[in-house]
Amino acid sequence: MLTIHLNGPFRLSGPGAPDQLSRRGQAMMAYLSRQPEMRAERTALADLLWSDRAEEQARASLRQELSVLRRVLPEGLLAADRQIVRLDVRKVGTDLSGGGRFLEGFDLPSEAFEDWLRQERSAQDAGPLPVHPAGPPPRDNRPGLAVMPFQSYGAPDDEMFAVGVVEDITSALSRVREFHIVARQSVFGLKGGDRDVASVGARLGVDYVVEGSVRQQGQRVRISVHLAAARDGRTIWAEHFDDRIDDLFDLQDRIAALVAGQLAPHLRAAEIARARRRAPEERTAYELTLSALPHFWSHRPEENLKAMQFLSRALEHAPDYAPAMAYKAWCHAHQCCYLWSEDGHSDRDAALDLIERARPLVQDDAASLVALGATCSMAANDFEQAAALVDRALLLDPNNAWGWLRRGWNSVYKGDPAQALRDFDQCERLSPLDPFHFNVLFGRSAAMRNLGHFDEAVALVQQGLRAGPGATWAYRMLYGTLWLAGRRDEAIEAARMWKGSNPHLTPELMAALLPKWSHDPEYFHALQMLWTLETCGGGEG
């Protein structure tokens, strides 16, 4: 029997033991040996060993590592199918005797594996119930989140489906760098035990807990999800998703995307509320950045300035804090694109400077990449660079609704309205109640206008104005679309509404600050007509 020695440095002994394994190969063997029946879900392994990589890259790396292990290990010792990876318990044993700590000196550049390693060492030191180290990194104070095993009801085999759903939800949420996800392996030990939210939160050292259930009847399935604050058990968000079991893996992917897309903004809102309970002078850079967001997404000039004040204070606390830098760049882009700036140069220069400073710092933070992508299109007229940044963000976190929003607007700027509508569809599917929903409606209006569907475009921009009444810059969109639709009296009234909210605007400022798109020349000509009507116009996006 092959023996895996876990106390002290990792070691294999016995018949057929290979002379050398890669670091991740050793980690996989150690992890599998500690699981019930020495088996684990493929998605769990990919997330455990490559949590620093995008999901597709992690799965590809797992396939490659499994191929290598099968070649060097004795035949039949390691088996894998589409869902499960397992060691043959008849051929593998573990040895926890001897001196030394669990996997002494072992480390891996994967946050999820480090979580599991700490849990195992804690169990060795203090007993069988793991205590997850409390909290996120002290620099940014990200909230901690645990996804508990879901309850299963219905078909006798639906527990495996419930496990798969939780694995995929945990994996999807781990791509969101705005909060810290406790590795699923750290939560597994609590299955079947005390499920009181406050108790779970204290034991795992997290701020929020996700619970759920799976109910199956025939080919229909309902997944219920519940997000609660660990401090007091208060419900923050609850939703259920109905679907059909056609392809099991596709269904798990769909549910995971919907849950991650809708949970993230609710968690963000809870964190904003929590930050507000602290005096502004006591808030961290992370909390000050959160405090800026409600002002930022209101799309009002005076609120945008308040957002920049919060972000400036965040950068005073932490000068290299990339999210604050990226969002501040986006705020300056708002000043340009919505024609709130009064000189046409200072805000654009500030936006460009922040792009250059933030770009090397954002790394794999999808939200910051989205912010920089928005800035590139709205302030720098660099639509190719904007697309590259947003596409990278969506590769890292395909459930980032704001990423799909900005991808849609960039498609509008590049003259691809059909693609823009598909992008906006995905944004709405992921976050139907997003605070930026009014800007999705404006984006749809711009795409429909470009397709020549003027009446639908007018209705959409009017709907957006009702959803976001502070976004008075959109009266310029309404004017231009009504003008193209031949509804001239209504167009002139919309132009007057815009002039009333932008008394400082001049033709020169408009020419300097509007994004330089070229896909819609008739619309652009309509904007120029504003000045012959002795009215004023503004920006979009």
C-alpha positions, 0 to 999 in steps of 0.5 A, a space after each residue: 500500500 502506498 502511504 502518504 505521510 502528512 506530519 512533517 514534510 510531505 512524503 510518499 512511501 511504499 510500492 510504486 511511490 514516485 521519486 518526485 511530485 509537483 507542489 500542486 500534485 503533493 497538495 492534491 494527494 494530501 487533500 484527497 487523503 483527508 476527505 471522506 472516501 478520499 474523493 472530492 469534486 473536480 470544481 472543488 479541487 480546481 478552486 482549492 489549488 488554483 484559486 489565483 486563476 480564472 475558472 477556465 484556467 483552473 480547470 485546464 490546470 487541473 486536467 494537466 496535473 491529473 494527466 501527470 499524476 496518472 503517469 507517475 502513480 501506480 496504475 489505478 491508484 488515482 481515478 477521475 471522471 467529469 465530476 469526481 477525483 478519487 484515490 483508491 482507498 484499497 491502495 492508499 493509506 495515510 500516516 499522521 504519526 511522527 513529529 512535526 506539524 501537518 505538512 510542515 514547511 508546505 505552502 502554495 500560492 492559492 488562498 483556498 489551499 492556505 485556508 484548508 491548510 490552516 484548518 487542518 493545522 488548527 485541528 491538529 493543535 486544538 481538536 476536531 472542530 476547525 476554527 477559521 482564522 478571523 477575518 480578511 487582510 487588515 489593510 482593506 478589511 474585506 468582509 468574510 463570507 461562508 457558503 454552507 452546505 445546502 439542504 436537500 429534499 426530493 429525489 434520492 440522488 439530489 444531495 450530490 446535485 446540492 453539493 455541486 451547486 454549493 461548489 459552483 456558487 463558492 467557486 463563482 463567488 471566489 472570483 469577486 475580490 470585494 469579499 473573502 470567501 472561506 474555502 468550502 473545505 473549511 465549511 464541510 466540517 460543520 455539515 450536520 451540526 449547529 446551523 445557527 448563523 451567529 454560531 457558524 459566523 463565530 466559528 468560521 470568523 466570517 461576517 456573512 453566511 449563505 444558506 440554501 436548499 434544493 428541492 427536486 420533483 421530477 425534472 423540475 428543481 427549485 434552489 432557495 438561497 438566503 444571505 444573513 449577517 453573522 452578527 445577528 442572523 438578520 436576513 439581508 437577501 433571499 431568493 429562489 430560482 426555478 429551473 429544469 434539469 436538462 444538463 446537470 452541469 449546465 444547470 449548476 453553472 446557470 444557478 451559480 452565475 445567477 446567485 453570484 451576480 445577485 448576491 454580490 450587490 446585496 452584500 455590497 449594500 450591506 457593507 455600505 450600511 455597515 461602513 456608515 455606522 462608523 464615523 467618517 474619520 474612523 473608516 478604513 480605505 476600504 470603508 471610505 471607498 464603499 462610502 463613495 459608491 452611493 454618491 458615485 452611482 447616483 449620476 448627479 454632479 454634486 454627488 459625484 464630487 462627494 464620491 471623489 472626496 471620499 475616494 481622496 480620503 481613502 487614498 490618503 489612508 492608503 496611497 496605493 489602494 487600487 479600488 479607490 484609485 480606479 473608482 476615482 478615475 471613473 468619477 473624473 470620467 463622469 465629469 467629462 462624459 456627462 459634461 459636468 466639468 467646467 474647463 474641459 481639461 483638468 478632469 480628463 488629465 486627472 482621469 488619464 493620470 489615475 489610469 496610469 497609476 492604477 493599471 499596474 496595481 489592480 492585478 486580478 481585481 475585476 471591479 477595478 479593471 471595470 472602472 479603468 475600462 469605463 474611464 478609458 472609453 468615457 474620458 480617453 476615447 480609447 475603446 480598444 483598451 477599454 474592451 481589453 480591460 473589461 474583457 479581462 475583468 469578465 474573464 476573472 469574474 464572469 458574473 460581474 454585472 457592471 462589467 457587462 454594463 460597460 461592455 455593452 456601452 463600449 459595444 455602443 461606442 464601437 458601433 455594434 448595437 446587436 452585441 450591446 443588447 446582448 451585453 445589457 441582457 446579461 447585465 440584467 440577468 445577473 443583477 436585475 435590481 442593480 443601482 446602475 439599472 437606469 444606465 442599462 436602460 440608457 444603453 439599450 436606448 442608444 443601441 436601439 437608436 443606432 438600429 433605427 428603432 427610434 420610438 423604442 429608444 425614446 421609451 427606454 430613455 424615458 424609462 431610465 429617467 424615471 428610474 434614475 431621476 438625478 441623471 438629467 444628462 440623459 435629456 440630451 439623449 432624449 433630445 437627439 433621439 426625438 429629433 431623429 424620430 421627427 418629433 421636433 416639438 418634444 425634442 426642443 422641450 427635452 433640449 430646454 430641460 437639458 439647458 436648465 440643468 447645465 447652464 455653464 455648457 458651451 459648444 466648445 466644452 461639448 466638443 472637448 468632452 464628449 466621447 469621440 464615437 463615430 458610429 452614429 453620424 446622424 445622431 451626432 449631427 442632431 447634437 450639433 443642431 442644439 446650438 442652432 436651437 439656442 439650447 445645450 447638450 450633454 454626454 452619454 454612457 
